[in-house]
Amino acid sequence: MAPHEIRRPFKRRPISDQQKRRELSLLRQSQHRSDAQQRARNLASSVISLQSSSPDVDPEILFEAAVPELDEGTESESSSFDVRQASRLRGPEARKWFARQLMLPEWMIDVPDNLSRDWYVLARPAGKRCFVVSSDGTTVSRVRNGSILHHFPSALPGGARKKGASGPANSYSILDCIFHESDQTYYVIDMVCWRGYSLYECTAEFRFFWLQSKLAETGACDPPSFYHKFRFSAVPFYNCDQTGLHSAYTGSLPYVKDGLLFYNKHAHYHTGNTPLVLIWKDESCSQYVIDTDNNGEVPNQQHIVLELQEEGKLVTSDDPPVPFSCLNADFVKQSGLLSGSLIRFAIGDGGLNCVDGRFEKADLQYIGVSNRARAFADSYSKIMFQYMARHSPLKVEDLASTISHENQQDKTPEVEMSD
């Protein structure tokens, strides 16, 4: 893809209301102000305090640790749930709680409006997504299922017990990272809290500015040392114009790429799935475009995982969930399935059908109950992206043509109408 090619505007028959939900998410965040400082403090307490006393303890029982204490008079009903109930969660519920503390991107199934003006693009590193929290002389990273990835000293604020360390004793920082195994580096994709200052309700534009400026000041980007076991590095981000898209897609980077991430510049750090952050992949920038089976092979049919609800409804993990189908009550009873079960299906020859941007029906073939380690059903956007990848993929040329068309519109002079 040449950086400045001019292409025809990209048009695709709508298969979702993703753009409407992007607009609604921006509207909601402007109207809703939560206790972001308390939320950050709760997460930091949970990540640091809920540790097993032995490295041999099963991750399934990590959450029987002692409940971290809160200052009298500072906890709300929501904070009480966050910390005290999270400390006792086990198995799937523990995985769900920790996974929902991350901001999870939707898969790009249509091209956002104003892509070149309102969005950043960055190359996602391949590796394990995790939170990294530094506080009280230690640093802990936890992956999406809540288990500890590393417990180590770092150059992050409050991240190691050493002489000359500055800052308040109760200060903490929270980074959203991807651990890249081959070079043992934490690549930072977002900043949630810095020295006790919450960034939940700051725009991506501000968070990314702080990330780039603050991280380098600490020495966290330096090579490993005795008080700094792993190196940190901020992932470079670009304005999503032709040059930025080209740099993220084809540029040389020190890590293996696993697709492109797109951030709306005005997006706050919204926990859970959000249409204001998108992930997109093709074979040139990811080894894992189409889902594989347990043997690492691409199955002939697309497999999806849905959650069984009351009355046999099968839904996605979205909020609100998207109904996909319904199981017969007799089949549910005979199979011993329970509400909340995650069930795997294959998509048959009938495929997926959408009408006017809304899902209508799917040809589903029952396979069985999903792996117990799984926390969520698939999201609607993931199912649709995977289906598109097999039949009519959204290509990088489509993204480039949209940007090109937006640039042409910007250059078109307004014509004044005379009376």
Secondary structure in CASP SS format (residue, H / E / C, confidence):
PFRMAT SS
TARGET T0000
AUTHOR 0000-0000-0000
METHOD secondary structure of the structure
MODEL  1
M C 1.00
A C 1.00
P C 1.00
H C 1.00
E C 1.00
I C 1.00
R C 1.00
R C 1.00
P C 1.00
F C 1.00
K C 1.00
R C 1.00
R C 1.00
P C 1.00
I C 1.00
S C 1.00
D C 1.00
Q H 1.00
Q H 1.00
K H 1.00
R H 1.00
R H 1.00
E H 1.00
L H 1.00
S H 1.00
L H 1.00
L H 1.00
R H 1.00
Q H 1.00
S H 1.00
Q H 1.00
H C 1.00
R C 1.00
S C 1.00
D C 1.00
A H 1.00
Q H 1.00
Q H 1.00
R H 1.00
A H 1.00
R H 1.00
N H 1.00
L H 1.00
A H 1.00
S H 1.00
S H 1.00
V H 1.00
I H 1.00
S H 1.00
L C 1.00
Q C 1.00
S C 1.00
S C 1.00
S C 1.00
P C 1.00
D C 1.00
V C 1.00
D C 1.00
P H 1.00
E H 1.00
I H 1.00
L H 1.00
F H 1.00
E H 1.00
A C 1.00
A C 1.00
V C 1.00
P C 1.00
E C 1.00
L C 1.00
D C 1.00
E C 1.00
G C 1.00
T C 1.00
E C 1.00
S C 1.00
E H 1.00
S H 1.00
S H 1.00
S H 1.00
F H 1.00
D H 1.00
V H 1.00
R H 1.00
Q H 1.00
A H 1.00
S H 1.00
R H 1.00
L C 1.00
R C 1.00
G H 1.00
P H 1.00
E H 1.00
A H 1.00
R H 1.00
K H 1.00
W H 1.00
F H 1.00
A H 1.00
R C 1.00
Q C 1.00
L C 1.00
M E 1.00
L E 1.00
P E 1.00
E E 1.00
W E 1.00
M C 1.00
I C 1.00
D C 1.00
V C 1.00
P C 1.00
D C 1.00
N C 1.00
L H 1.00
S H 1.00
R H 1.00
D H 1.00
W E 1.00
Y E 1.00
V E 1.00
L E 1.00
A E 1.00
R E 1.00
P E 1.00
A C 1.00
G C 1.00
K E 1.00
R E 1.00
C E 1.00
F E 1.00
V E 1.00
V E 1.00
S E 1.00
S E 1.00
D C 1.00
G C 1.00
T E 1.00
T E 1.00
V E 1.00
S E 1.00
R E 1.00
V E 1.00
R C 1.00
N C 1.00
G C 1.00
S C 1.00
I E 1.00
L E 1.00
H E 1.00
H E 1.00
F E 1.00
P C 1.00
S C 1.00
A C 1.00
L C 1.00
P C 1.00
G C 1.00
G C 1.00
A C 1.00
R C 1.00
K C 1.00
K C 1.00
G C 1.00
A C 1.00
S C 1.00
G C 1.00
P C 1.00
A C 1.00
N C 1.00
S C 1.00
Y E 1.00
S E 1.00
I E 1.00
L E 1.00
D E 1.00
C E 1.00
I E 1.00
F E 1.00
H E 1.00
E H 1.00
S H 1.00
D H 1.00
Q C 1.00
T E 1.00
Y E 1.00
Y E 1.00
V E 1.00
I E 1.00
D E 1.00
M E 1.00
V E 1.00
C E 1.00
W E 1.00
R C 1.00
G C 1.00
Y E 1.00
S E 1.00
L C 1.00
Y C 1.00
E C 1.00
C C 1.00
T C 1.00
A H 1.00
E H 1.00
F H 1.00
R H 1.00
F H 1.00
F H 1.00
W H 1.00
L H 1.00
Q H 1.00
S H 1.00
K H 1.00
L H 1.00
A H 1.00
E H 1.00
T H 1.00
G C 1.00
A C 1.00
C C 1.00
D C 1.00
P C 1.00
P C 1.00
S E 1.00
F C 1.00
Y C 1.00
H E 1.00
K C 1.00
F C 1.00
R E 1.00
F E 1.00
S E 1.00
A E 1.00
V C 1.00
P C 1.00
F C 1.00
Y E 1.00
N E 1.00
C C 1.00
D C 1.00
Q H 1.00
T H 1.00
G H 1.00
L H 1.00
H H 1.00
S H 1.00
A H 1.00
Y H 1.00
T H 1.00
G C 1.00
S C 1.00
L C 1.00
P C 1.00
Y C 1.00
V C 1.00
K E 1.00
D E 1.00
G E 1.00
L E 1.00
L E 1.00
F E 1.00
Y E 1.00
N E 1.00
K C 1.00
H C 1.00
A C 1.00
H C 1.00
Y C 1.00
H C 1.00
T C 1.00
G E 1.00
N E 1.00
T E 1.00
P E 1.00
L E 1.00
V E 1.00
L E 1.00
I E 1.00
W E 1.00
K C 1.00
D C 1.00
E C 1.00
S C 1.00
C C 1.00
S C 1.00
Q C 1.00
Y C 1.00
V C 1.00
I C 1.00
D C 1.00
T C 1.00
D C 1.00
N C 1.00
N C 1.00
G C 1.00
E C 1.00
V C 1.00
P C 1.00
N C 1.00
Q C 1.00
Q C 1.00
H E 1.00
I E 1.00
V E 1.00
L E 1.00
E E 1.00
L E 1.00
Q C 1.00
E H 1.00
E H 1.00
G H 1.00
K E 1.00
L E 1.00
V E 1.00
T C 1.00
S C 1.00
D C 1.00
D C 1.00
P C 1.00
P C 1.00
V C 1.00
P E 1.00
F E 1.00
S E 1.00
C E 1.00
L C 1.00
N C 1.00
A H 1.00
D H 1.00
F H 1.00
V H 1.00
K H 1.00
Q H 1.00
S H 1.00
G C 1.00
L C 1.00
L C 1.00
S C 1.00
G C 1.00
S C 1.00
L E 1.00
I E 1.00
R E 1.00
F E 1.00
A E 1.00
I E 1.00
G E 1.00
D E 1.00
G E 1.00
G E 1.00
L E 1.00
N E 1.00
C E 1.00
V E 1.00
D C 1.00
G C 1.00
R E 1.00
F E 1.00
E E 1.00
K E 1.00
A E 1.00
D E 1.00
L E 1.00
Q E 1.00
Y E 1.00
I E 1.00
G E 1.00
V E 1.00
S C 1.00
N C 1.00
R C 1.00
A C 1.00
R C 1.00
A C 1.00
F C 1.00
A C 1.00
D C 1.00
S C 1.00
Y H 1.00
S H 1.00
K H 1.00
I H 1.00
M H 1.00
F H 1.00
Q H 1.00
Y H 1.00
M H 1.00
A H 1.00
R H 1.00
H H 1.00
S C 1.00
P C 1.00
L C 1.00
K C 1.00
V H 1.00
E H 1.00
D H 1.00
L H 1.00
A H 1.00
S H 1.00
T H 1.00
I H 1.00
S H 1.00
H H 1.00
E H 1.00
N H 1.00
Q H 1.00
Q H 1.00
D H 1.00
K H 1.00
T C 1.00
P C 1.00
E C 1.00
V C 1.00
E C 1.00
M C 1.00
S C 1.00
D C 1.00
END
